[in-house]
Amino acid sequence: MGTLGFDGPFYILPFDHRHSFQIKLFRWEGVSNPEQTAEIAAAKRVIYDSFTVGITSGIPESRAAILVDEQFGRDILIDARARGHTTVCAAEKRRPRGIRF
């Protein structure tokens, strides 16, 4: 069996934040309406476009990945996979209100 993991740097650009985009950046509470969802998705697209610039500027694609949520980044995930970029998409289980860990 070979060695698991990486033997050098691996860069992951995380922009899977939903709550902080919605509440802190846009100051929207509650469930996003379609227009708000589109606006957040557009903001995340700017981040993804920066990632692609980094790849074309010399960051080794084999050492780079994006971490984006499916709610606002679905189209980004589809595009990134089509271009051969490594993608990560978090899966979460929401805990009931009032329960803290």
Buried (B, 14 or more C-beta within 10 A) or exposed (E): EEEEEEEEEEEEBEBBBBEEBBEEEBEBEEEBEEEBBEBBBEBBBEBBEEBBEBBEEEBEEEEBBBBBBEBBBEEBBEBBEEEEBBBEBEEEEEEEEEEEE
